[in-house]
Amino acid sequence: MVSYRKAGIGGQPFPVQNRAPQEAFEQFEASALYCPRCRQAVPVRKRLLLVIPEGDKYEYLCVHCGASVGDKIEKNLAPAGIIPL
């Protein structure tokens, strides 16, 4: 369902999507995190670290010094099966 709130710039109303909070933000992607070595927020690279039954574990690395600044586990939607040889 779409509803409208007060008019913005140019007099056009802003459409507002009525969604549950969990549908709006399923997963976040970090673009910048605090690096303790650089002592500031820096852009990061996402690197696959492990593939585990719970999901894929990623590590966030500082683009300047290469220090690990965080990690994340992305849950698998489909269960992992055994691949026949």
N, C-alpha and C positions, 0 to 999 in steps of 0.2 A: 504494500500500500504506500502511495506517495502522498505526502501532505506538503503544504507550503507554509513558510514563515515570512516574516516581514520583508518588504522589498529592500534590495541591496542597491548597489551603485547602478544607475541608469533606470531605476524603478522596477526592475525585473525581480520577481520573487525567487527565493532560493528553494529548490526542491529538497525535501528532507526524507530520507529513507528510514522507515521504521523497521529496524532489525534488532535482533537480540545482540548484546555485546559479544557473545561468543562467536557469532557468525561474522561479525565485522572484522575481528582480529583473531584469525586462527593461529598464525605464526608471525613472529617478528623477525626481521633481518637487520642485524646491526651494521651500520655504515661507519660509525665512529665510536670508539670506546676509550676510556682513560688508560694510558700506558704509564705504569710506575717508573719505567726506565727513562722515558722521554719527559715525564712529569706534565703531561697535557693530554687532552683528547685528540686522538689521531685516527685517520682512516684505517680500516682493517681489511685483511684478506681472510676469507673463509676457506679452511682446508679440511678435507675429510680425514678424520683421525682413526676411527674404528667403525666396523660394521658389527653390531651386536643384536641379539634377539629383540631388544626393546626398541631398536631403531638405529639410525646412523648418528654417530657422535662426530661433531665438527669442532674444530679449534679456530679461534679468531687470533690472527697474528698482526702485530703492528707493522705497517708498511715501511716505516723508517728504520727500526732497529731489529725487527723480526721476533720480538718478545711475545710470548703467549699472554694475551690479555683477557681471555675468556673462552668458554666452550658452550656447546648446545647439543642436545639430543633431539633429533627430529624423529618423531614416532612414525613407524611404518603403518600404512593403512591396511595393507594386505599382509597376512602372516607369511613368514618365510617358510618355504618348503624345501624338501630335499631334491636336488637336481640329479636325475639319473645319468649314469655315465654311458 
